[in-house]
Amino acid sequence: MFSSPANPLTNLTLKANPILRARVGNLKVSDPWLLLDTAPHVIYWQSRNSDELWCGVGESYSDPLLSTALRVQESIEGVEDLPFKPRCFGMTRFHPYGPTASDWEGFPLRGFWIPRLQIRYRGTERDVIIIEDKHHISDPEIDFLPIPDPMFEKTSPNSLVEERSNLSRDDWRTAVRTIQSRIESGVLEKTVLARQLELTAEKRISAAAVMQRLAQSSPESYLFAYRHPRSGIFFGASPERLFHLKDQTVSVDSLAGTRPRNTGAQTDQELAHELVLSDKDKKEQRFVTDYVLEKLTPLCSDLKVSDLQVKNLATVQHLYNSITGTLLSPTDHSAAAEAILERLHPTPAICGVPTEAARELIEELEPNPRGLYAGALGMADNRSAEFAVAIRSGLLRDNRAILFAGAGIVAASVADEEFTECDWKFAALRQALFSEA
């Protein structure tokens, strides 16, 4: 998967000799999320506060480089008027060149692809296009309309049987002490330590049902789900935009600091006030803002940082800034999108300061490699690109779900409080997995 053609094509060659063409398609499956439980290779993406849900099935082209995939996307020939431009989807792991774990076997280290079947859902409406190799045309009715398993009802009740954390509270305390000793020695300023929570259900978990619940509870988040044919389903509802590139404008989130929500209106407000006054949390958030400004300065002019705000989510609230800028000069969109992705990922919000020292310590202290958790995932075309940080996420395998959550550790951190912060972050996904929880 994610292999390039033997002879890479230049942008000019692609425009002169397009290798793919697009036509309008039809889809008999009406449920927007159903293909997540039935199709062998599918990705879903929905930007926060958006009424458009995108779905891509199969693969017509793939490449490890975003810029190459986007140039192929731009060259696609439309054989008729299309309801939308073809999209490119893609992702990269937290550490594309780091260690892997058996749970992530088969998932790409990084890769970007153009799905063969692309669907845009807007309310009850849906538009479909099919991307074909000009020389190998197949029947989408056969390839892209899997029959749901009659033995499985996605709406049937499910219950939690077993719960297990990969880091005990004592192990967590030990890891936090190690991080803080490195901070005291001057090697680090911050490291994000993450936990994995493994939940076993009574029976198979319906990814479609989980995503429907997340769509209802987390409209302010990026929704994503990626099903690999042999490896399970990576899914989540991320509050954090890595970047949005639209024409020449770049927008990035700076997100850090956490307090719980849904504790009562007055208490929620008191906790938000506490968050705004916390020197520790403001320092963590400033790490992210400074990092983004440093990384974007060579690429952008007119960089602006919004006033500090509190972002309210379903179960937690965070400190938040929006950072915007303009690309220094008109440039190739595909190259710009790739450069921004490479420069920004991973941010201090999910790694630490400085980046490489923090990432090395994360791999030393966390029992399991992160895989796609805390990576980057998104969608792009020849005018815009948007990627989210893949947090508030989990991995589904039949009746098992592995949830991921992290907390930023600095000199002033209290280990037990940071452990509890991870539990706050698990809450939204737990509720989506087991609606009665």
C-alpha positions in Angstrom: 0.0 0.0 0.0 1.0 3.6 -0.6 3.4 2.8 -3.4 4.4 5.3 -6.1 4.6 4.7 -9.8 8.0 3.3 -10.9 8.7 6.6 -12.8 7.5 9.6 -10.8 5.7 12.1 -12.9 6.4 15.8 -12.9 3.5 18.3 -12.4 3.7 19.3 -16.1 3.6 15.6 -17.2 0.6 14.9 -15.0 -1.3 17.8 -16.5 -0.4 16.7 -20.0 -1.0 13.0 -19.5 -3.6 12.5 -16.8 -3.7 8.9 -15.5 -7.1 9.0 -13.8 -10.5 10.2 -14.8 -13.7 10.9 -12.8 -17.3 10.3 -13.5 -20.6 10.7 -11.5 -21.5 7.6 -9.6 -24.5 6.2 -7.8 -24.8 4.7 -4.3 -27.7 2.6 -3.0 -26.6 2.5 0.6 -28.4 5.4 2.3 -26.9 5.2 5.8 -23.9 7.7 5.8 -21.8 5.6 8.2 -22.7 2.0 7.1 -19.7 1.5 4.9 -17.4 1.8 7.9 -18.8 -1.6 9.2 -18.9 -3.2 5.8 -16.3 -1.8 3.3 -12.8 -3.3 3.5 -10.9 0.0 2.9 -12.7 3.2 3.8 -12.0 6.6 5.4 -14.5 9.2 6.8 -13.7 12.8 7.5 -15.8 15.7 8.8 -14.5 19.1 9.6 -15.7 20.6 12.9 -19.0 22.5 12.8 -19.5 21.3 9.2 -22.6 19.8 7.6 -20.5 17.9 5.1 -19.4 14.4 5.8 -16.8 12.9 3.3 -16.3 9.2 2.7 -13.6 7.6 0.5 -13.7 3.9 -0.4 -10.9 1.9 -2.1 -7.8 3.4 -3.7 -7.2 4.7 -7.2 -3.7 6.2 -6.5 -1.4 6.4 -3.4 1.9 7.9 -2.6 4.0 8.5 0.6 4.3 12.2 -0.4 1.3 14.5 -0.1 2.6 16.8 -2.8 2.8 14.0 -5.4 -0.7 12.7 -4.5 -2.1 16.2 -4.8 -0.5 16.7 -8.2 -2.1 13.5 -9.4 -5.4 14.7 -7.9 -5.2 18.0 -9.8 -4.6 16.1 -13.1 -7.8 14.0 -12.9 -9.9 14.3 -16.0 -13.6 14.8 -15.5 -15.5 13.0 -18.3 -18.7 14.9 -17.3 -19.7 17.7 -14.9 -18.8 16.6 -11.4 -20.7 17.7 -8.2 -17.3 18.3 -6.5 -13.6 18.1 -7.1 -11.9 14.8 -6.3 -10.3 14.7 -2.9 -7.0 13.3 -1.6 -7.0 11.8 2.0 -4.0 10.9 4.1 -2.2 10.5 7.4 1.0 10.2 9.2 1.8 8.4 12.5 3.1 10.1 15.6 6.6 8.9 14.7 6.6 7.5 11.1 10.1 6.0 11.6 9.7 4.9 15.2 8.8 1.4 16.6 5.6 -0.3 15.8 3.3 -2.5 17.9 1.2 -5.6 16.8 -2.1 -3.6 17.2 -0.9 -1.3 14.4 0.3 -4.0 12.1 -0.8 -3.2 8.5 -1.7 0.4 9.1 0.5 2.8 7.0 3.5 4.6 8.6 2.4 7.5 6.4 0.6 7.8 3.1 -1.8 9.8 1.0 -4.3 8.4 -1.5 -7.1 9.2 -3.8 -10.1 6.9 -3.1 -11.8 5.3 -6.0 -15.3 6.0 -4.7 -15.8 9.5 -3.1 -19.0 10.5 -1.4 -20.1 13.8 0.0 -23.0 13.7 2.4 -25.0 16.8 3.3 -28.0 16.1 5.4 -30.1 13.7 3.5 -28.4 14.5 0.2 -25.3 12.7 -1.2 -23.1 13.1 -4.2 -20.9 10.4 -5.6 -18.0 10.3 -8.0 -15.9 7.4 -9.2 -12.2 7.7 -10.0 -11.0 5.3 -12.6 -7.6 4.4 -14.1 -8.1 5.4 -17.7 -6.9 1.9 -18.8 -8.5 -0.3 -16.2 -12.2 0.4 -15.7 -14.1 -1.7 -13.2 -17.7 -2.0 -12.2 -18.4 0.1 -9.0 -21.6 -1.8 -8.4 -19.4 -4.9 -7.7 -16.5 -3.2 -5.9 -18.2 -0.6 -3.7 -21.6 -1.9 -2.5 -20.7 -4.5 0.2 -23.7 -6.3 1.8 -24.1 -5.7 5.5 -23.6 -8.7 7.7 -27.1 -10.0 8.6 -25.8 -11.5 11.8 -24.9 -8.1 13.2 -27.1 -5.2 14.2 -25.2 -2.0 14.7 -27.9 -0.6 17.0 -28.0 -3.6 19.3 -27.0 -2.8 22.9 -23.5 -3.6 24.0 -21.9 -3.7 27.4 -18.4 -3.4 28.9 -16.9 -6.6 30.2 -13.3 -5.7 31.1 -11.1 -2.5 31.4 -7.3 -2.4 31.5 -4.8 0.5 31.5 -1.3 0.0 30.0 0.1 2.2 32.8 -0.9 1.7 36.4 -1.1 4.8 38.6 2.2 3.8 40.3 3.9 3.4 36.9 2.5 6.7 35.8 3.9 8.4 38.9 7.3 6.9 38.2 7.2 8.1 34.5 6.3 11.6 35.6 9.2 11.7 38.1 11.5 10.7 35.3 10.2 13.4 33.0 10.5 16.0 35.7 14.1 14.9 36.5 15.0 15.5 32.9 13.3 18.9 33.1 15.3 19.8 36.2 18.5 18.8 34.4 17.7 21.2 31.5 17.2 18.5 28.9 13.5 19.2 28.5 10.8 21.8 29.2 7.8 19.6 28.6 6.8 16.0 27.6 3.4 14.7 26.8 2.9 11.3 28.5 0.0 9.1 27.2 -2.0 6.2 28.5 -3.8 3.5 26.6 -7.1 2.2 28.0 -8.2 -1.2 26.6 -11.9 -1.9 26.8 -13.4 -5.3 26.0 -17.1 -5.4 25.1 -19.6 -8.3 25.3 -19.8 -8.5 21.5 -18.5 -6.8 18.4 -18.5 -3.0 18.5 -20.2 -1.2 15.7 -18.0 1.5 14.4 -20.9 3.1 12.5 -22.9 3.4 15.7 -19.9 4.8 17.6 -19.4 7.5 15.0 -23.0 8.4 14.9 -22.9 9.1 18.6 -19.7 11.1 18.3 -21.3 13.2 15.5 -24.1 14.0 17.9 -22.0 14.7 21.0 -18.9 16.4 19.4 -20.0 18.8 16.6 -17.1 21.1 17.6 -14.5 18.4 16.8 -13.0 16.8 13.7 -14.6 13.4 13.1 -12.5 10.8 11.5 -12.5 7.0 11.0 -10.2 4.9 8.9 -10.7 1.2 8.3 -7.8 -0.8 7.1 -8.7 -4.1 5.4 -6.8 -6.3 7.8 -6.0 -4.2 10.9 -9.1 -2.6 12.4 -10.6 0.9 12.6 -8.8 4.0 13.8 -11.4 6.6 14.9 -11.8 9.8 16.9 -13.2 13.2 17.5 -10.3 15.6 17.7 -10.7 19.2 18.9 -7.3 20.3 17.4 -6.7 21.6 13.9 -3.1 21.0 12.9 -3.5 23.4 9.9 -6.0 24.6 7.3 -4.6 26.0 4.0 -7.0 27.8 1.8 -5.5 29.5 -1.2 -2.7 31.6 0.4 -4.2 31.7 4.0 -2.9 29.3 6.7 -4.8 28.8 10.0 -3.4 26.7 13.0 -4.8 25.9 16.4 -2.8 26.3 19.6 -4.4 24.1 22.3 -3.3 23.1 25.8 -4.4 23.0 29.4 -7.4 21.0 30.5 -10.3 21.1 32.9 -13.4 18.9 33.0 -16.9 20.0 31.8 -20.5 19.0 32.5 -20.0 19.4 36.2 -22.8 21.9 36.5 -22.9 25.3 34.8 -21.5 27.2 37.7 -18.7 24.7 38.4 -17.8 24.6 34.7 -17.5 28.4 34.7 -15.4 28.3 37.8 -13.1 25.7 36.3 -12.7 27.7 33.1 -11.7 30.7 35.2 -9.2 28.6 37.1 -7.8 27.4 33.8 -7.3 31.0 32.5 -5.5 32.0 35.8 -3.3 28.9 35.9 0.4 29.9 35.2 1.2 26.2 34.6 -1.5 25.8 31.9 -0.8 29.1 30.3 2.9 28.1 30.1 2.0 24.8 28.3 -0.3 26.7 25.9 2.4 29.2 25.2 4.9 26.4 24.3 2.5 25.5 21.5 1.9 29.0 20.2 5.6 29.9 20.2 6.4 26.6 18.3 3.8 27.3 15.6 5.0 30.9 15.1 8.6 29.6 14.8 7.7 27.0 12.3 5.4 29.2 10.1 7.7 32.3 10.1 9.9 31.1 7.2 6.7 30.3 5.2 4.2 33.1 6.1 3.9 36.8 6.5 1.4 38.8 8.6 1.2 36.2 11.4 -1.5 37.0 13.9 -2.4 35.3 17.2 -6.0 35.6 18.6 -6.7 36.5 22.2 -6.5 33.6 24.7 -9.9 31.8 24.9 -11.4 28.8 26.6 -12.6 26.1 24.1 -15.5 24.1 25.4 -15.9 20.5 24.3 -18.3 17.7 25.2 -16.5 16.6 28.4 -13.4 18.9 28.7 -12.3 22.5 28.1 -8.9 23.9 27.0 -7.0 27.1 26.6 -6.9 28.1 22.9 -5.4 30.5 20.4 -6.0 30.7 16.7 -2.9 31.6 14.6 -3.3 32.8 11.0 -0.8 33.9 8.3 -0.4 34.4 4.6 2.0 32.5 2.5 5.0 34.7 1.7 4.5 34.5 -2.1 2.3 32.6 -4.5 3.5 29.1 -4.5 2.6 25.6 -5.6 -0.3 24.5 -3.4 0.8 20.9 -3.2 4.3 21.8 -2.1 3.0 24.4 0.4 0.6 21.9 2.0 3.4 19.3 2.3 5.8 21.8 3.8 3.4 23.0 6.4 2.5 19.4 7.4 6.2 18.5 7.7 7.1 21.6 9.7 4.3 21.5 12.2 3.9 17.8 13.1 4.3 16.9 15.9 3.5 20.0 18.0 4.3 20.5 21.7 0.6 19.8 22.4 1.1 16.1 21.7 4.9 15.7 22.0 6.9 18.2 24.0 9.7 20.7 24.0 12.2 20.3 22.4 10.6 17.9 20.0 13.2 15.2 19.4 14.3 14.9 23.1 10.6 14.6 24.1 9.8 12.0 21.5 12.8 9.9 22.5 11.6 10.0 26.1 8.0 9.1 25.1 9.3 6.0 23.4 11.3 5.1 26.4 8.5 5.6 29.0 5.3 4.5 27.2 4.9 0.7 27.1 3.2 0.7 23.7 4.1 2.7 20.5 1.5 5.3 19.7 0.9 4.3 16.1 -1.6 6.7 14.5 -2.6 8.2 17.8 -1.2 11.8 18.0 -0.4 11.6 14.3 -2.0 13.8 11.7 -4.9 13.0 9.5 -6.9 15.0 6.9 -8.2 15.8 3.4 -7.0 18.0 0.6 -7.7 19.1 -3.0 -5.9 21.5 -5.3 -7.1 24.6 -3.5 -7.3 23.7 0.2 -5.9 21.2 2.7 -7.0 20.6 6.3 -5.4 18.2 8.8 -6.3 17.5 12.4 -4.1 16.2 15.2 -5.3 12.6 15.8 -6.1 12.9 19.5 -9.3 11.8 21.4 -9.0 8.7 19.4 -9.1 4.9 19.6 -8.6 1.7 17.7 -11.4 -0.8 17.2 -10.8 -4.5 16.7 -14.0 -6.6 16.8 -15.1 -6.5 20.5 -12.0 -4.6 21.7 -11.4 -0.9 21.8 -8.1 0.8 22.7 -8.5 4.4 23.7 -5.6 7.0 23.8 -5.2 10.1 26.0 -2.2 12.1 27.1 -1.3 14.9 29.5 1.5 17.5 29.3 4.1 17.1 32.0 6.1 20.2 33.1 8.0 21.0 36.2 4.9 22.0 38.1 2.8 19.0 37.2 1.2 16.8 39.9 1.2 13.2 38.7 -2.2 12.1 40.1 -3.8 15.2 38.6 -2.4 14.5 35.2 -3.5 10.8 35.4 -7.1 12.1 36.1 -6.8 14.5 33.2 -6.5 11.5 30.9 -9.7 10.0 32.4 -11.5 13.2 31.5 -10.2 12.9 27.9 -11.3 9.2 27.7 -14.9 10.2 28.7 -16.3 11.2 25.3 -15.1 8.1 23.6 -16.3 5.8 26.4 -19.8 7.4 26.1 -19.8 6.8 22.4 -18.7 3.2 22.7 -21.2 2.4 25.5 -24.0 4.9 25.4 -25.3 3.7 28.8 -21.8 4.5 30.4 
